[in-house]
Amino acid sequence: MRKILGLFALAAIVALPNGVRAASGTAALQYYVGTWSCVAGSVGEPASKATAVYTLDSGLLHESVTVPAQGKMTKPYKISIATSYDPKKGRYVQTATDNNGGWWVSSAQPWTGNTEEWTDQANSDNKLGRGQTVRTNQNAFSFTGYPSASATKPDFKGTCSRSS
């Protein structure tokens, strides 16, 4: 389950779409403000529906992801994510916790174009993971997770569409 919302978390910070003037630093976080409908899951498994709500306050992007009970899930899954930009180090940083006691920290260098690369350290496996998010337009993005920093075969995929 960490993978499901871990990748929603990775989706929190992505590049601006082609043809749209790129924002940088904290300004780039504004893209996400609102509510998103998402579908994601482990590769080869049925995808789960989720809702992600983003707010931006004083340079901190707050994300709340809710995955209702569905399929084999007998109870809802909830995650809280905070993302900011560190201008001294020139990178985005993110922390997350979920209702199962899971947590992780992630970072990404500023992006160009429409693709973002993240690395994360999670408590569930203590392995360095990575994710890629691609913003397809102002109202949609996709994300892909990999089981390790060097893996080329994804183990998680999802898409999100702006709903408000």
N, C-alpha and C positions, 0 to 999 in steps of 0.2 A: 504494500500500500504506500510505503514511503516513495516509491518510484512514481506512482500516480501523481501525487501532489508535489513531489520534488521537481518534476518536470513542469507542472503548472508554475512552480516558483521560478524555475529557469525562464519560463516564458514571460516573467514579469518585466524583464529588461531586454528589449530587442531593438534592432536598427530601424530607422525610418524607411519607408518603402521607396523604391526607385521612383524618380520623378517628383518627390516631395523634398523640400529643403530640409536638410538634416539638422536637427537640434543637437546640442551637446550638453554634457554634464547633467545637472538636475533638470534642465529644460526638456531633455529627451524623455524623462519619466512621464510627462504630461500626456503622452500618447495613450496611456493605459487608463486614465481616470474614467470611470464608468463601470458598467456591468457587462460581463462576457459570458456567453454560453459555450461550454467546452465539451469535447468528447475525446477521451484518451484511454490508453491501456497498454499493457504489456503486449509485445509483438506476438501474434498467434493466439491471443485471448480476446474475448469479447470486450469492446470498449465500454467505459462508464461515462455517464453524463455528469457534468459538474457545473457549478456557477462560481465565477470569480468576480469579486467586487474590489475595485481599486479606488483609493482616495490619496490625494497628495496634500501634505500639510507641512509647511516649513522645511521643504526639501526632503521629506521622508515619505516614500511611497508605501502605503499600507495596503496589503492584499489579504483578503479573506476568501478562502476557497472552501466550498461545501460540496461534498459528494454524498447524495442521499443513498440510503440502503437500496441496493438493486442487485440483481443477479445473485451471485454467491455471497455478496456482502449483506450481513444481517443487521448491521448498525451503521449509521452515518459516519463519515470521516470528515474531519474539519482540520484546517491548517491556517496558521497566521504567519504572514511573511512581512518583513520590513526591508526596504531597499533604499540605499542612498548612494550618493556619488562622493568619492574621496578625491578632492582636487589636488591634494598634495602628492598622492600616489598615482593619480590619473586613472582611477578604476572605479567600477561599481562594486559595491559590497552588499551582501544580503544575508539575513538570518531567518530561520524558520523553525517553528515548533508545531507539533500536531497533537491531536487528542489521544494518541497512543503512546505519548512520551518520546516520540522521535524528534530529532533536531538535526540541522545541518547549517553550514556556512558556505557561501559561494562567492566567487568574484569573477569579474569580466573586465577586460580592457575596453576602452571606448571603441565603438563600432564605426564602421564605414559601410555604405551601401545598405543592404537589407538583411544581413546575416550577423548573428551574435554568437560568440563562443564563450561558454561558461565552464568553470571547474568547481567542484564542490567536495567537501569532506563531510560525510554523514556519520552519525553515531551508530547506525544499524550494522554497518559492515566495516567501518574505519578504512575504506578504500577511497582513493581519489577517483571521482567520477567526472564525466563531462556531458555537456548538453549543447545542442545547437538550436537556436530559434531563428525562424525566417518570417519576417513580416511581409505578407503578400500584398497588403494594401492598408488603407486607413482603418478598415473594419475587420481584418482577419489576420491571423498568424498561425504558424504551425511550429511544433517543437519535437525534437528527437533526442532521446537519451541513450547513452552508451554505458555499459557496465564497468568500464575502466577508462582511464585517461588515454590509453592507446588503442582501445577497441575500434574496429571499423564496422562491425555489425551492430545495429541498434537493438536495444531490448525494450524500448518504450517509444510510443508515438502519440501525438495528439494534435488537435486543431481547436482554435477558439474563434468565435465570431462575436462582434460587438452587438449587444442586445439593447443597450441604452447609453 
